Each structure stands twice: as structure tokens, then as C-alpha cells.
């Protein structure tokens, strides 16, 4: 039973691995880890794409967990402990996807929520 909502909040959370190590495979050094993708810029692209599809029914927010902390996102700590990598996509406060920005899957989830 799905509940229809009027507005959907999509948050893309990015941070460093909780153990302080490299959270991607094949890194030569931890200093280069994570630098291959600008997740804030990718979040902006997602925001534009979702605005084109859903208008003002969707809000997209980039969150730098290293700056914001996990205090507002208690479920993300558990997701990270289970081994899922950043970025983590939250939809209306619930973790949905990890390891990348999966725009088609995000759109499907939003369609389900908006009915």
C-alpha cells in the first residue's frame, strides 16, 4: 500500500568512508579516491533532469556528510556499516540507492510516490 505525496525530497549524500579508508575499488592511494566524480555537479544535473520531468513536485539537495555529520541521517550510519558506498540517495528520508546516482531508478521511485 503506497501513500501518495505532494512533494518528494531527494537527497544525495556524499562523504568519506567511515573507517577513513578508500571506499572505491582499485584506488592507487587514498588521496585520489573519490576525486574521479564530482557528486555535487552530478546532483545539479539530476536536479535539472527531475525538474524537467516533475516540475516543482521534487526538491533535490546535495549533502556533504563530512560537513553536516550523520546526526540528521541516523539510518545512513547503518547503511554504511552494511558496506554500501557513497553517494547514498535518500528519498523522503529513506535510503534507496548507493554507489552512484541512478536517475532512472530515482524517477521510478518518484513516480511511485506521486502516484
VEXDREN-2710 file (C-alpha; in Angstrom, 1 decimal):
% VEXDREN-2710
k/r/px/py/pz
1/UNK/0.0/0.0/0.0
2/UNK/1.7/3.1/-1.2
3/UNK/1.0/6.6/0.2
4/UNK/0.6/9.4/-2.3
5/UNK/2.7/12.5/-1.5
6/UNK/2.6/16.0/-2.9
7/UNK/6.3/16.8/-2.9
8/UNK/9.3/14.5/-2.9
9/UNK/12.7/15.3/-1.3
10/UNK/15.7/13.6/-3.0
11/UNK/19.0/13.9/-1.1
12/UNK/22.3/12.8/-2.4
13/UNK/24.7/12.2/0.5
14/UNK/28.4/12.1/-0.1
15/UNK/31.2/11.7/2.4
16/UNK/34.3/9.7/3.1
17/UNK/34.3/6.1/4.2
18/UNK/33.5/5.8/8.0
19/UNK/36.8/3.9/8.6
20/UNK/38.7/6.7/6.9
21/UNK/39.9/4.4/4.2
22/UNK/39.2/4.2/0.5
23/UNK/35.6/3.2/-0.3
24/UNK/36.2/2.5/-4.0
25/UNK/37.9/-0.5/-5.6
26/UNK/41.3/-0.2/-7.3
27/UNK/42.4/3.1/-5.7
28/UNK/46.2/3.6/-6.0
29/UNK/46.1/5.9/-3.0
30/UNK/43.5/7.2/-0.6
31/UNK/44.3/10.8/-1.7
32/UNK/43.0/10.1/-5.2
33/UNK/39.9/8.1/-4.0
34/UNK/36.6/9.8/-4.8
35/UNK/38.1/12.5/-6.9
36/UNK/37.0/11.0/-10.2
37/UNK/33.4/12.1/-9.8
38/UNK/32.1/15.5/-8.7
39/UNK/28.9/14.3/-7.0
40/UNK/27.7/17.9/-6.3
41/UNK/27.8/18.6/-10.0
42/UNK/26.1/15.3/-10.8
43/UNK/23.4/16.2/-8.2
44/UNK/22.8/19.5/-10.1
45/UNK/22.4/17.6/-13.3
46/UNK/19.9/15.3/-11.6
47/UNK/18.0/18.3/-10.2
48/UNK/17.7/19.7/-13.7
49/UNK/16.5/16.4/-15.1
50/UNK/14.0/15.8/-12.3
51/UNK/12.7/19.4/-12.6
52/UNK/12.1/18.8/-16.4
53/UNK/10.2/15.6/-15.5
54/UNK/8.3/16.6/-12.4
55/UNK/8.4/20.4/-12.1
56/UNK/8.2/21.7/-8.5
57/UNK/7.0/18.4/-7.1
58/UNK/10.6/17.3/-6.5
59/UNK/13.3/19.0/-4.4
60/UNK/16.9/17.8/-4.8
61/UNK/19.6/18.5/-2.2
62/UNK/23.3/17.7/-2.1
63/UNK/24.6/16.9/1.4
64/UNK/28.3/16.7/2.3
65/UNK/28.1/14.3/5.3
66/UNK/31.7/15.3/6.3
67/UNK/30.5/18.8/6.9
68/UNK/26.9/18.1/8.1
69/UNK/27.5/15.0/10.1
70/UNK/25.3/11.9/10.4
71/UNK/23.2/13.3/13.2
72/UNK/20.3/14.2/10.9
73/UNK/20.7/10.9/9.0
74/UNK/20.7/8.0/11.6
75/UNK/19.8/5.4/9.0
76/UNK/22.7/6.3/6.8
77/UNK/25.2/5.2/9.5
78/UNK/23.6/1.7/9.5
79/UNK/23.7/1.7/5.6
80/UNK/27.4/2.5/5.7
81/UNK/28.1/-0.2/8.3
82/UNK/26.4/-2.7/6.0
83/UNK/29.1/-1.8/3.4
84/UNK/27.2/0.3/1.0
85/UNK/29.3/3.1/-0.6
86/UNK/28.7/6.8/-1.1
87/UNK/26.9/8.5/-2.7
88/UNK/23.7/7.4/-1.0
89/UNK/20.4/8.5/-2.4
90/UNK/17.7/9.3/0.1
91/UNK/14.1/9.7/-1.0
92/UNK/11.8/11.3/1.6
93/UNK/14.2/10.4/4.3
94/UNK/14.7/6.8/3.4
95/UNK/17.9/5.3/1.9
96/UNK/17.1/4.0/-1.6
97/UNK/20.3/3.7/-3.7
98/UNK/24.0/3.6/-3.1
99/UNK/27.2/3.9/-5.1
100/UNK/26.0/6.3/-7.8
101/UNK/23.2/8.5/-8.9
102/UNK/20.7/6.2/-10.6
103/UNK/18.5/8.7/-12.3
104/UNK/16.1/6.2/-14.0
105/UNK/15.6/4.3/-10.7
106/UNK/15.1/7.6/-8.8
107/UNK/12.5/8.6/-11.4
108/UNK/10.7/5.3/-10.9
109/UNK/10.6/5.8/-7.2
110/UNK/9.3/9.3/-7.5
111/UNK/6.6/8.2/-9.9
112/UNK/5.5/5.5/-7.4
113/UNK/5.3/8.2/-4.6
114/UNK/3.5/10.8/-6.7
115/UNK/1.0/8.2/-7.9
END
